[in-house]
Amino acid sequence: MELKKIILFFILIFYFGPLNAELIKPSNKLDPYDVVKIQLKALKNNNEKDQGIRQTWLFAHPDNKKVTGPYERFRIMIYGQQYKYLINHSSHKINLISNTSKSYIYRIEILTNDKKLFFYEWQVEKGSDLDCKNCWFTSAVSLPTDQGNTI
């Protein structure tokens, strides 16, 4: 009987664990590349509860949050014309363009599910919020540059 409980416990953890996975929070241990990678992976795997967008919001620079407004407004912005290609994209590549001690800029290549290629410039800067002092946050994402179809 005890063995059955142990097996059931592990089945529940492995089956339901990913469904209730906690979002990654900003941390001094994350470098700029990590921040971009976390956000892009989250947007690529966005679900019906918009957990990918919520994850991305956590790494939005605190100064930007003052401009974009609360999460719900940020969510609407991500679904808008400028950023919709990021949602559930097929693949992405992250390439460093330039960096200083306080800012990193990456060129992001986004391949959509319908094989269209878009480039974004993604800027990450140091900032502080209530939970993380002097952490890396995304401070700007450019308009997409349409590169056309890849086929």
C-alpha positions in Angstrom: 0.0 0.0 0.0 2.8 2.4 0.9 4.5 1.8 -2.5 1.3 2.7 -4.3 1.2 6.0 -2.4 4.8 6.8 -3.3 4.2 6.0 -7.0 1.0 8.0 -7.1 2.9 10.9 -5.4 5.6 10.9 -8.1 3.0 10.6 -10.9 1.2 13.6 -9.6 4.4 15.7 -9.3 5.6 14.8 -12.8 2.2 15.1 -14.5 0.9 18.3 -12.8 4.2 19.9 -11.8 4.7 21.7 -15.2 1.1 23.0 -15.1 1.7 24.8 -11.9 5.3 25.8 -12.5 6.1 29.1 -10.9 7.2 32.0 -13.0 10.9 32.9 -12.9 11.5 36.1 -11.0 14.2 38.7 -11.6 17.4 37.8 -9.8 20.9 39.2 -9.5 22.1 35.8 -10.6 20.6 36.2 -14.1 22.7 37.9 -16.8 21.2 40.0 -19.7 21.2 37.0 -22.1 19.3 35.0 -19.5 16.6 37.6 -19.2 16.1 37.7 -23.0 16.1 33.9 -23.2 13.5 33.6 -20.4 11.2 36.1 -22.1 11.5 34.6 -25.6 11.0 31.1 -24.4 7.9 32.2 -22.4 6.4 34.0 -25.4 7.1 31.1 -27.6 5.2 28.8 -25.2 2.5 31.2 -24.3 -0.7 29.4 -23.2 -4.4 30.1 -22.9 -3.8 31.8 -19.5 -1.1 34.0 -21.1 1.6 32.7 -18.7 4.2 33.6 -21.3 3.1 37.2 -21.4 2.9 37.2 -17.6 6.5 35.9 -17.4 7.6 38.6 -19.9 5.9 41.3 -17.7 8.0 40.2 -14.7 11.2 41.2 -16.6 9.9 44.5 -18.0 12.0 47.3 -16.7 10.3 49.1 -13.8 10.5 52.5 -15.6 8.7 50.9 -18.6 5.9 49.5 -16.4 5.2 53.1 -15.4 4.6 53.9 -19.1 2.9 50.7 -20.2 0.6 50.6 -17.2 -0.6 47.6 -15.3 -0.2 44.0 -16.6 -3.6 43.9 -18.4 -2.6 46.9 -20.5 0.9 45.3 -21.2 -0.9 42.1 -22.2 -3.1 44.0 -24.8 0.1 45.7 -26.1 1.8 42.3 -26.7 -1.2 41.1 -28.7 -1.0 44.3 -30.8 0.5 44.7 -34.3 4.1 45.4 -33.0 4.6 42.3 -30.9 2.1 39.7 -32.0 4.8 37.8 -34.0 6.5 37.0 -30.6 3.4 35.0 -29.4 3.8 31.3 -30.0 6.5 31.8 -32.6 8.3 28.8 -34.1 11.9 29.6 -33.2 14.2 32.4 -32.3 17.9 33.4 -32.3 19.5 35.8 -29.9 22.6 37.7 -31.2 24.5 40.4 -29.2 24.9 43.7 -31.0 26.5 45.8 -28.4 26.9 46.2 -24.6 28.1 48.4 -21.8 28.2 47.8 -18.1 24.6 49.0 -17.8 23.0 48.0 -21.1 23.0 45.2 -23.6 21.3 45.2 -27.1 20.5 42.0 -28.9 19.2 41.4 -32.4 16.4 38.8 -32.1 15.4 36.7 -35.1 11.8 35.5 -34.8 10.5 32.8 -37.2 6.8 32.6 -37.1 4.8 29.4 -37.5 3.9 30.5 -41.1 7.7 30.8 -41.9 7.9 34.6 -41.8 11.1 36.1 -40.4 11.2 39.2 -38.3 14.0 41.0 -36.6 13.7 42.9 -33.3 16.2 44.9 -31.3 15.9 44.0 -27.6 17.5 46.2 -25.0 18.2 45.1 -21.5 19.3 47.5 -18.7 19.9 47.4 -15.0 17.1 48.5 -12.8 15.5 47.8 -9.4 12.1 46.9 -8.3 10.7 45.9 -4.9 12.0 42.3 -5.2 15.3 42.8 -7.1 17.9 45.5 -6.7 20.3 46.2 -9.6 18.9 43.4 -11.8 18.6 43.2 -15.5 15.3 44.1 -17.1 14.1 44.6 -20.7 13.9 48.4 -21.3 13.0 48.5 -25.0 12.0 46.3 -27.9 12.0 47.8 -31.4 9.4 47.6 -34.0 9.7 44.4 -36.0 11.6 44.4 -39.3 9.8 42.1 -41.7 12.4 39.9 -43.6 9.7 38.1 -45.6 9.2 34.4 -46.0 12.0 31.9 -45.4 10.7 29.4 -47.9 
